[in-house]
Structure formats: C-alpha cells, structure tokens
Amino acid sequence: MDLKGSDVRAAVQRVVLVMACVGAAGCAPTLSTFVPAKTTPKGAVRASAGLGGSIPLGQIGNALDAADTAVSNAEEGQLTDEEKDQLTTDAAAVTLSPPSVAYEVQARYGLSDRFDAGVRFATGALRADGRFMFIAPERPGQFGASIGVGASVYTFKIPVPKPFDRVVEADDYRRYELDVPLLFGWSWPFAHVWFGPKALFATYSAGLSIAFVDEARVVDVSGTSVYVGGQAGAAIGYKHAWLGFELTVMHLIGNATIETPAGTLEADFSGPVVQPTLGLLLQFD
C-alpha cells in the first residue's frame, strides 16, 4: 500500500499526540481486561501491571487531523459562527475520548474455585469487578470460560489534548463506566492464552471553556459512549510470573450534548479504537 505525504503527516501527528498524553493524569478509557480466562484459584492472589496505548481511528481521528488549522484560525479570529460550532463539537469529542497512553495496576483474589474479585487503578480510573468461571478446566491446558462485570469511576482532573489545549480549558469532569468481558482460553503453568468479546458503557459530563478572539464560550458537555468489540491476549512465563500482551479492538459509538449560551449543539462520533497492552502477570498461592 502506498502512503501519501499527508497520510504520513497525519500518522506522525497522532503518535506525537499519544506521547504528549504520557505525562497526563489520564486521557481515554482503559479498554483492556488483561486477565486470563481462568479465574484466580481459591485463596490465591493475582497482580498485574501494564502499559498500553489507545488510538481512535474514526471521526475523532479526522477531527485531530484538522485541529491545528482550526485552533490557529480560532486564535487569529478567522472562524465563522459555523466553524466555531464545529470546533466546539470537535474539542468536546477529542477531549472526552482522545488518543492516550494507558497504564494500569490490578490485584485479584480467588474467593472460590469459580469466582474471583479484583480492583484496578488505570489512568485515573478506579475499577472494581467480579468474574465467574462457567466452564471450569479440570486440568492444566483444558479449555475454560469466564464472564465478568466491572464498574469504574474516574478520579482525575481531565487533561485537554494538544492542540486543543491552546484554546480549551476543562473542569468538573465526571465519568462512570460499566463493562462486561467474556473470556475463553487455556492456562498452563508456563503460559496463558485468552480471547473473547467485550462491551463497555460510559456516561460523562464536563465543563469546557473555549477561547475565541471575539468571545469565550463556556459550555456544559454531557453524553454517553458505547464500546463494543473484543480482545485477545497471551502470556509466557512459569508458575508465578508471566510476561503478557493483549490487543483490544473496539468500535466506539459516542454522543454528546453541548449546552452553549447561544443554544444546544449535538455531537455524534464513532469509529474503531485500538488498544495494545504489554505487562506483567503475577500469582501468589
């Protein structure tokens, strides 16, 4: 496949934006699950730490491609009212679901032979979940399956990604999530392999202040996001420690209602989101 110069520049801009989010207290939702299909054995503790990147490829990516020009025009007072509305909706969409680097730390405890519970802190979000293994392997290497339910609350002040941070400030960010992962796979003393579908529902609200040369818009943003897709992962090690990799691919369906002094704007944004995660899995019996 031949890449045009504009395609290369757009790809580089997104990579730079991802790196710019590393130091932030959190950007986009952490979509990974990063656990094997087999639940934590009764009385055992599992811990994990991972680092990954969330890359939106749909309408949010298109908004990012046009962001530099729009922000520069806003700073120079060269936007029409229609273009101001477009910049407002783009800023809301990108700020609420931008490219980012996602880190996570997780701990789980086996409550029974088929049920475990865990807590995770990931890029500013605190998540608690439980999982039930409805197909329990009787020996290592036998097929197993589990289903889980997790709830997350976000605890950080929302960062505004570049280049929107030149004209946008955000505060009073609230976000809540509910996710359901269904995992199938195999576990051995030396490896884990897992895969399966996942769905995530989020509701959020935030206040944005957008500075134009001739006015400053203070807007309230609220809406929902639905992520539907799947993930696959593998980990290699022995008995108590494994190095793992997981790839999550989801389709985002998002909407936002933006209340401005002049009226209400509606933003709909969708498209695929890819999140690879690399990390370490530990188990203490």
C-alpha positions as a printed NumPy array, in Angstrom:
array([[  0.   ,   0.   ,   0.   ],
       [  1.365,   3.427,  -0.981],
       [  1.137,   6.202,   1.588],
       [  0.696,   9.819,   0.575],
       [  2.651,  12.553,   2.311],
       [ -0.498,  13.807,   4.038],
       [ -1.181,  10.283,   5.394],
       [  2.328,  10.102,   6.835],
       [  1.997,  13.547,   8.442],
       [ -1.361,  12.594,   9.971],
       [  0.109,   9.373,  11.397],
       [  3.062,  11.273,  12.87 ],
       [  0.718,  13.858,  14.431],
       [ -1.252,  11.106,  16.17 ],
       [  1.898,   9.461,  17.506],
       [  3.075,  12.815,  18.866],
       [ -0.321,  13.346,  20.499],
       [ -0.17 ,   9.914,  22.13 ],
       [  3.269,  10.683,  23.546],
       [  2.046,  14.055,  24.795],
       [ -0.562,  12.258,  26.919],
       [  2.038,  10.149,  28.753],
       [  2.521,  12.732,  31.445],
       [ -1.161,  13.454,  31.869],
       [ -3.185,  12.098,  34.77 ],
       [ -5.337,  10.151,  32.377],
       [ -6.866,  10.557,  28.935],
       [ -9.097,   7.956,  27.281],
       [-10.843,   4.951,  28.87 ],
       [ -8.704,   1.902,  29.589],
       [-10.306,  -0.788,  27.418],
       [ -8.052,  -3.71 ,  28.368],
       [ -9.014,  -6.563,  30.699],
       [ -5.554,  -8.157,  30.951],
       [ -6.502, -11.325,  32.818],
       [ -6.608, -14.984,  31.69 ],
       [ -9.945, -16.687,  31.106],
       [ -9.33 , -18.929,  34.137],
       [-10.259, -17.126,  37.347],
       [ -7.83 , -16.73 ,  40.24 ],
       [ -7.588, -20.006,  42.232],
       [ -9.32 , -20.076,  45.615],
       [ -7.196, -18.309,  48.254],
       [ -4.617, -17.107,  45.705],
       [ -3.726, -13.53 ,  44.782],
       [ -3.012, -12.294,  41.276],
       [ -1.398,  -8.964,  40.476],
       [ -0.617,  -7.293,  37.19 ],
       [  0.847,  -4.088,  35.806],
       [  0.542,  -2.995,  32.202],
       [  1.193,  -0.141,  29.796],
       [ -0.647,   0.42 ,  26.53 ],
       [ -1.909,   2.985,  24.052],
       [ -5.444,   3.905,  22.983],
       [ -5.682,   5.   ,  19.333],
       [ -9.017,   6.215,  17.873],
       [ -9.202,   5.762,  14.104],
       [-12.64 ,   7.139,  13.14 ],
       [-14.257,  10.567,  13.375],
       [-12.095,  11.555,  16.327],
       [ -9.003,  10.874,  14.225],
       [-10.429,  13.06 ,  11.465],
       [-11.044,  15.862,  13.978],
       [ -7.437,  15.594,  15.124],
       [ -6.186,  15.879,  11.543],
       [ -7.979,  19.22 ,  11.128],
       [ -7.312,  20.509,  14.647],
       [ -4.124,  22.535,  14.054],
       [ -5.699,  24.67 ,  11.349],
       [ -8.939,  25.182,  13.276],
       [ -7.16 ,  26.151,  16.506],
       [ -4.825,  28.562,  14.675],
       [ -7.803,  30.199,  12.986],
       [ -9.555,  30.485,  16.361],
       [ -6.516,  32.25 ,  17.821],
       [ -6.457,  34.664,  14.882],
       [-10.189,  35.391,  14.876],
       [-10.765,  33.884,  11.427],
       [-13.624,  31.488,  12.191],
       [-17.228,  31.839,  11.111],
       [-20.022,  31.019,  13.562],
       [-20.466,  27.635,  11.869],
       [-16.742,  26.897,  12.184],
       [-16.858,  27.89 ,  15.855],
       [-19.648,  25.354,  16.397],
       [-17.577,  22.704,  14.606],
       [-14.503,  23.469,  16.718],
       [-16.631,  23.284,  19.866],
       [-18.025,  19.844,  18.981],
       [-14.605,  18.56 ,  17.85 ],
       [-12.964,  19.786,  21.066],
       [-15.619,  18.045,  23.156],
       [-15.279,  14.745,  21.266],
       [-11.469,  14.668,  21.292],
       [-11.187,  15.802,  24.917],
       [-13.595,  13.089,  26.097],
       [-12.026,  10.267,  24.044],
       [ -8.535,  11.21 ,  22.805],
       [ -5.535,   9.107,  21.864],
       [ -3.577,   8.316,  25.017],
       [ -1.088,   6.151,  26.807],
       [ -2.848,   3.959,  29.362],
       [ -1.215,   2.438,  32.445],
       [ -2.853,   0.002,  34.845],
       [ -2.19 ,  -1.787,  38.143],
       [ -4.53 ,  -4.631,  39.156],
       [ -4.961,  -7.02 ,  42.095],
       [ -7.333, -10.023,  42.281],
       [ -8.292, -12.579,  44.932],
       [ -9.821, -16.036,  44.438],
       [-12.974, -16.225,  46.543],
       [-13.848, -19.753,  45.414],
       [-12.892, -22.292,  42.765],
       [-15.02 , -20.433,  40.19 ],
       [-15.271, -16.826,  41.412],
       [-12.718, -14.063,  41.903],
       [-12.857, -10.312,  42.528],
       [-10.444,  -7.543,  41.75 ],
       [ -9.605,  -3.848,  41.889],
       [ -7.695,  -1.861,  39.279],
       [ -6.306,   1.644,  39.05 ],
       [ -5.804,   2.747,  35.449],
       [ -5.05 ,   6.255,  34.13 ],
       [ -7.046,   7.964,  36.844],
       [ -9.933,   5.468,  36.966],
       [-10.685,   3.151,  39.882],
       [-12.41 ,  -0.094,  38.819],
       [-13.897,  -2.955,  40.865],
       [-15.117,  -6.183,  39.289],
       [-16.087,  -9.794,  39.811],
       [-15.764, -12.789,  37.467],
       [-17.481, -16.181,  37.353],
       [-15.921, -19.18 ,  35.554],
       [-18.829, -21.055,  33.964],
       [-16.594, -23.561,  32.148],
       [-14.01 , -24.758,  34.655],
       [-10.985, -26.716,  33.37 ],
       [-10.265, -29.86 ,  35.347],
       [ -6.552, -29.909,  34.481],
       [ -3.91 , -27.519,  33.079],
       [ -4.328, -26.816,  29.373],
       [ -8.035, -27.608,  29.308],
       [-10.476, -25.093,  27.8  ],
       [-12.164, -22.658,  30.191],
       [-14.502, -19.666,  30.036],
       [-15.495, -16.854,  32.384],
       [-17.701, -13.767,  32.416],
       [-17.223, -10.624,  34.454],
       [-18.855,  -7.327,  35.366],
       [-16.826,  -4.243,  36.248],
       [-17.666,  -0.689,  37.341],
       [-15.307,   2.288,  37.096],
       [-15.28 ,   5.838,  38.415],
       [-12.826,   8.485,  37.246],
       [-10.949,  10.468,  39.864],
       [ -8.724,  12.863,  37.898],
       [ -8.961,  16.382,  36.507],
       [ -9.495,  15.975,  32.784],
       [ -6.475,  16.887,  30.623],
       [ -7.054,  18.652,  27.311],
       [ -5.044,  17.071,  24.455],
       [ -2.897,  19.071,  22.06 ],
       [ -3.519,  21.254,  20.084],
       [ -6.911,  21.967,  21.691],
       [ -5.199,  22.923,  24.965],
       [ -4.248,  26.253,  23.337],
       [ -7.89 ,  27.406,  23.362],
       [ -9.736,  24.97 ,  25.658],
       [ -9.86 ,  24.545,  29.445],
       [-11.822,  21.766,  31.151],
       [-13.023,  21.129,  34.687],
       [-15.709,  19.378,  36.75 ],
       [-15.181,  16.106,  34.879],
       [-17.322,  13.133,  35.902],
       [-17.283,   9.749,  34.204],
       [-18.753,   6.372,  35.151],
       [-18.377,   3.082,  33.292],
       [-19.837,  -0.406,  33.285],
       [-18.075,  -3.17 ,  31.344],
       [-18.78 ,  -6.851,  30.644],
       [-15.878,  -9.036,  29.395],
       [-16.477, -12.611,  28.222],
       [-13.249, -14.608,  28.029],
       [-12.351, -18.026,  26.639],
       [ -8.954, -19.664,  26.764],
       [ -6.388, -22.062,  28.155],
       [ -3.949, -21.891,  31.066],
       [ -0.77 , -23.898,  31.734],
       [  1.981, -23.412,  34.333],
       [  4.115, -21.821,  31.579],
       [  1.513, -19.84 ,  29.571],
       [ -1.971, -18.345,  29.289],
       [ -3.982, -17.706,  26.112],
       [ -7.314, -15.85 ,  26.166],
       [ -9.791, -14.182,  23.814],
       [-13.388, -13.024,  23.707],
       [-15.882, -10.187,  23.232],
       [-16.283,  -7.175,  25.492],
       [-18.779,  -4.33 ,  25.87 ],
       [-18.313,  -1.076,  27.789],
       [-20.873,   1.653,  28.527],
       [-19.841,   5.099,  29.802],
       [-21.675,   8.235,  30.856],
       [-19.865,  11.52 ,  31.393],
       [-20.14 ,  15.255,  31.922],
       [-17.651,  18.122,  31.896],
       [-17.391,  21.887,  31.656],
       [-15.366,  23.406,  28.816],
       [-14.192,  26.973,  28.319],
       [-13.254,  27.741,  24.698],
       [-11.403,  30.968,  23.936],
       [-12.007,  32.732,  20.63 ],
       [-10.59 ,  36.172,  19.806],
       [-14.009,  37.833,  19.99 ],
       [-15.64 ,  35.679,  22.684],
       [-15.126,  32.985,  25.302],
       [-17.607,  30.123,  25.209],
       [-18.359,  28.383,  28.49 ],
       [-20.211,  25.169,  27.7  ],
       [-21.5  ,  22.129,  29.588],
       [-20.944,  18.773,  27.912],
       [-22.705,  15.509,  28.754],
       [-23.246,  12.28 ,  26.901],
       [-22.653,   8.566,  26.59 ],
       [-20.193,   6.253,  24.873],
       [-20.653,   2.6  ,  23.967],
       [-17.662,   0.428,  23.066],
       [-18.303,  -2.977,  21.513],
       [-15.574,  -5.324,  20.31 ],
       [-13.178,  -7.949,  21.533],
       [ -9.705,  -8.745,  22.764],
       [ -7.084, -11.451,  22.589],
       [ -4.015, -11.981,  24.725],
       [ -1.233, -14.333,  25.681],
       [  1.347, -14.549,  28.459],
       [  4.518, -16.623,  28.736],
       [  6.401, -17.405,  31.941],
       [  6.415, -20.113,  34.61 ],
       [  4.213, -20.851,  37.632],
       [  4.115, -17.415,  39.287],
       [  5.229, -14.794,  36.733],
       [  4.34 , -14.258,  33.075],
       [  5.058, -11.535,  30.522],
       [  1.816, -10.796,  28.683],
       [  0.447,  -8.929,  25.657],
       [ -3.189,  -8.12 ,  24.928],
       [ -4.778,  -6.448,  21.898],
       [ -8.206,  -4.847,  22.273],
       [-10.168,  -3.658,  19.229],
       [-13.467,  -1.893,  19.889],
       [-15.995,   0.137,  17.917],
       [-16.945,   3.394,  19.63 ],
       [-20.438,   4.867,  19.337],
       [-20.462,   8.189,  21.161],
       [-22.709,  11.208,  21.513],
       [-22.51 ,  14.471,  23.394],
       [-24.953,  17.26 ,  24.17 ],
       [-23.211,  20.632,  24.398],
       [-25.094,  23.426,  26.136],
       [-23.839,  26.845,  24.997],
       [-25.147,  30.362,  25.799],
       [-26.487,  30.536,  22.227],
       [-28.193,  27.147,  22.215],
       [-27.637,  23.392,  22.179],
       [-25.21 ,  21.515,  19.919],
       [-25.321,  17.771,  19.329],
       [-22.152,  15.786,  18.547],
       [-22.065,  12.203,  17.332],
       [-18.721,  10.457,  16.966],
       [-17.899,   6.864,  16.172],
       [-15.211,   4.617,  14.767],
       [-12.729,   1.901,  15.72 ],
       [-10.407,   2.197,  18.715],
       [ -7.297,   0.013,  19.044],
       [ -5.517,  -0.538,  22.364],
       [ -2.454,  -2.798,  22.709],
       [ -1.225,  -3.539,  26.248],
       [  2.071,  -5.044,  27.421],
       [  2.557,  -6.047,  31.035],
       [  3.472,  -8.476,  33.783],
       [  1.182, -11.032,  35.454],
       [  1.993, -12.412,  38.933],
       [  0.314, -15.092,  41.087],
       [  0.856, -15.793,  44.785],
       [ -0.644, -19.03 ,  46.112]])
